[in-house]
Amino acid sequence: MKGISLDKPGGEYSLIETIEKPVPGKKQVLVKSLVTGLNPVEGFQYQGLLVDSWPIVVGCDASGTVVEVGDEVTKFKKGDGAFSCSRLGAPGRGTFQEYLLLDEALAFKRPANVIPEEAATIGVGLLTASLAFFSGLKIPFEPREVNSSVEWVLILGAAGAVGQFAIQLAKLCGYKVLAFCSPQNNELIKKLGADSVLSHKDPPEEQLKGVESITKSNFSRIFDASAMAGEFSMQALAELGEKNKPKYFATTNDWAPVTPREGIDVYIVELGEIGKSGNTNTESVNGDIESFIPKLETLIASGAIKPMGYEQVGDVGVEEVLKGLDAFKTRKSDGKKLIVKLATE
């Protein structure tokens, strides 16, 4: 089969037509890759991180059609739409190829109200936000109404894929949202449900004044979806967060530890563990994801969780991934997901 292969860290992406087509295990499905989303993690993998062996086909925001099921699969049948974040850096799992494997328990069934292009915007962002909120910030996964007395949650990097789904989850769980983003994305963020917005471009002291003025210190949870505001977030929690209450900070940054502060629980989102095994942390991450997916599927099918807007790069074909990778390097954030269409249904 065809795929875009990376030969070594820092090497060249090449169209290869002789990649071995994967065979699903007992609890796996083989998916025809229709659309893939593009993500910053591919840049990390290009440098050699999160890759099991070389050469490798990367790509992880999967969206396609099930063409074969393992012997013990019960959730999917041939012809079903499927999407998720695939296992990172493992042979047979990359989305930049014609067919890939997904684990049944870690994959979403695509509902009728979501097209393949939209599905490619969901997996990585929604699962990252879910781990942050439900595993990290200890927010109960229970829909509830927002009222004037409920607590605020702060979301930094709100205009990115992860941040957009974080806003939706926060509102569904009954929290008021103070979002941080570039001013050009304010309209999008408010449309998603943010109650107030601050510019991350303002000086930190001005942002802190804004936090205090808006929340009146009625908050104890911050999610840094930008992976760039750890120290600011810890300062805000320590100095402005609600007193005499446990505080929680979740971040996607696993390469630059924040300075610990008394009374603040820190959680690092590790979506890169999806589909893996071998240690307690990995098993915990995958167990959490498996428990989230049925609830998330219901919310997506009902329209309560909405896909991102998207922009397609190129025409249709595996080779179009190369255009997508080039476009991603120079893209400026506009709140839309960059996708590539590898095939038609």
N, C-alpha and C positions, 0 to 999 in steps of 0.2 A: 504494500500500500504506500501511498504518498504521505510525506510528512516534512516538516521543516526541522532539520536536525542541527544541533549545536555540537561541534566536535570536541571542544575543550573549553575551560574557563577563558573568557576573553577572546574566543575563537570566532569562526565565521558561521553564520546561519546559512544553510544550504537546503535546497529542495532535493529530497532523496525519494526515489520511487520504488525502492526495494526493502522498505521497512517491514518487518514481520508483523502480520496482523495478530493482535492478541486474542487469546482464548479465555472466556470467562470461567472463573472458579465456581464452586457450588453456590456461593451467595453473592455472585457478581453478575452484572449485565454488560453486554457489549453494546456500545452506543455509536451510531453513525454521527460523526461530528458535523453539525450543521452550521453552528455559529460559535465563535469564541469571543469572550471579552478580553481586553488587555489590561494588565495590572502592573503596578510598580514592582511586584515580586519577581517578574521576569528579568528585571534589571539586576536583582540580587543573584538570581540563578546564573545569569550571564557571567557574573564575577566568580562563580563557583560555589555559592551557598545553596543549601537545600536541594542538592542533587546527589542521588545515590551512586550513579555510575555514568561513565561517558563512553560514547556520544549519547546525547539525550534529546528527546523532544519535550519541550516545556509547554507552558500554557495550562491554566487551571480553571478558568471560568467556563465550564462546559454547558452546552445546550445541544441536544440532538434527539435522535430517534432510536429506541431500543431495537436491535436487530437479532439478538440472541440472548437467552437467559440461562443462568446456571441451574443445575438440577434441583437446588433447594430454594430457589427464588419464588416468592409468592406475591410480592407487591406489584411486580411489573410483568407485562407480557409483550410479545413482539408487536411493534407498532406504536407503543406508548411513547409519549414525549418525556424526556428526562433531563434534569439539569442539576448542577451542584458545583462545589469546589472539588476538583479531583485531587488525588494524592499527588503532592508536589515531588518532582524530581525522580520519579520511578518509571522504569520502562513500561510502555503500554498504557500509561495514564495521562500523558500530555494531550492537550486539546488541539495542538497545532499539527494534527494528523487526521487521516480519514476516519479512523475508528479508535475508540478508547474504552477502557474499563472503568466502571463505577461500582462501588460497593453498594449493595441493595439498601442497607440500613443507613447509609450516609448520602443518599440521593433523593431528590425531590421528584415527584411525578408532576409533570407540567399540566396545569388545568386548561380548560378550553378558553378561558378569558385572557390567557397569556400566550403570545406568539413566540417562536424560537428566538427571534432577535431580542425581545424583552427578557426572556429567560436568561440569556447570556449576561445580563446586567445584575443578576440577583445573587448567585451563589456565594462568591467571595465576600461581598459587602455585607449581606444579611447574616451570614454565619459568624463573621468577625464581630459584628455589632451584638449579636445574640450572646456570644461568649463573654463579651465585655459587660453587658447588662446583667445577665442572669447568673453567670458564674463569678464574675468579678465584682460588680457593684451590689450583688445580692438583692437584686430587684425581683420580687415574685412575678412569675410569668402568668399574670392574671389580669385580663382586661378590666379597667375600672374608669369611672368618670373623673374628669378634671374639674376641680372647683377652686375657689379663691384661696382656700386654706392649705392646699396640698403643697408638697415640697417641690423645690426646683431641682433639676439636674442640669449640669453644665456640660456642653458638648463642644469640644475644640476640633477644628477641622471638619466643620459641619457640612461643607459643600461637596466633599469627596464622596465616593461610593459608600464607604463605611459610615460616614457621618449622616448621610441622607437616610439610611436605614435605621440608624440610631435614633434620629428624631422621631421617626414613625413608631418605633418600639416604645420610646419614652411616652409619647402621647397615648398609645394604646394602654399602657400600664398606669395611666393616671397622673403623670408628672407634668409640671410646667417646664418648658425648655428655654434655657438661655444658650443660644448658639453663637459660636465665633467663626467668622469667615471673612473673605474679602468683600468689600461693599458691593461689587458688581453682582454678587450672588444673593444679596439680601432678599430679593423678591422670590426667588426659588425657595429659599430656606423658610420664609414665612408661609409660602404656599404649602409646604410640607407639614407645617404645624408649629414651628418655633414661635414662642410667645414674645421673645425679645432677642435682639441680635446686637452683638458688639463686633467691631472690626479688630481682627488680629494684627492689623498693621499699626494700630495705636500703640503708644508707649505702654509698657507693662503697668506702670503706676496709674495711667488713665483707665486701663482695662479693669484694674482692681477697684478703682472708684466706681466704675460702672457696675461691677458685680455687686458691690455693697448696696448701691442705690437701688438696683433692680430687685434683688432677692431679699433684701433686709435680713441677710444671713440665714434665710430659711432654706439651707441646702447642706447636704452631707455627702454628695456623690458627684464625681467628675470623671468624664471619659475623654481622654485625649486621643481622638481618632487620627490626628495629624502626625503623631509620633514625634512631635517637635516642641511640645509645651509641658514637659514633665515638671520642671522646677517651678514654673508659674502655677501649675495646677496644685502642686503640693503647698505652695505658699498661700494660695487662695483658700484651700481647705483649712490649713492650720490657723490662719489669721482671721478669716472671715466666715468659715463654716459654723454651723450650729454648735453651740457649746454643749459639753456633757452628753455627747452622742457619738456612737461609732461613725468613723468616716471612711469612705472607700474611694480609691483611685484606680482606674483601669487605663491601660495604654497599649498601643500596638508596637511600641518601641522595646525591642528585646536586646538592643546592642549598646545602650547607654543608660545604665542604672541611675535612678533618681536617688537623691539623698533622703534616707529614711527620716520620718518625723513621727514622734510619739502619737499614738492614737489613730494613725492612718494606715489602713490595710491596702497594700499595693498588689495589683493583679496584672500580669503580663499576658496579653492575648497571644496564644500560640496556635493559630490555625494551621501552621505548617506541620502540625502533628496529625492532621486528618488522615485516616486510613492506615496509620502506622501502628506498631505494637512494640512491646518489649520493656516498658517501665510503667510505674504507677501513674505518672503525670500524663503520659500518652493515653493510657486507658481511660483516665478521667476525662480528658478533652473529648475523646471519641464517644464516651458514654453520654456526655452532656449534649453533644451534637445530635446523637441518635434520639435523645429524648426531646430535643427542640423541634425536629423536622416535622412530625405529625401536626403539631400546633401551628407551626409556620405555614404548612401547606394549606390548612384550613383558612388562615388569615389571607393568604395570597388568593385563594380561590374565591373568597368573598369580596375581594377588592379592598380589604382593610389595610393590607400592605401592597403598595404599588411599586412596579419596576421603575428603574431609572429611565430618563430620556437617553437616547443613544445617537451616535453618529457612525455610520458604516464607512469603512475605508475600502476603496477599490471595488472590484466587481465580485464575481463568485469563483472560488477555487482555492485550493490549499496554498498555491503560490502567492495569493493575496496577503497572506500573513506577513510576508516580507515588507510589503507596503505599510501594513499596520504597525509593525515594529519601528519602522522609520518615522512614521507620523507620530507615534507615541513619544519619541525622544524630544520633539519640539512642541508638543501640545501644551497649551496653557489651560488651566482649569476653567471650565465653563459649566460645570455641573452635569455634563453628559458623559456617558460611557462610550469609549471607543471600542467598536466591535469589527470583526471580520467574518464574512460569510464564506464558509468553506464549501458548502454544497446546498442543493435544494432538496426538499423532501421528496 
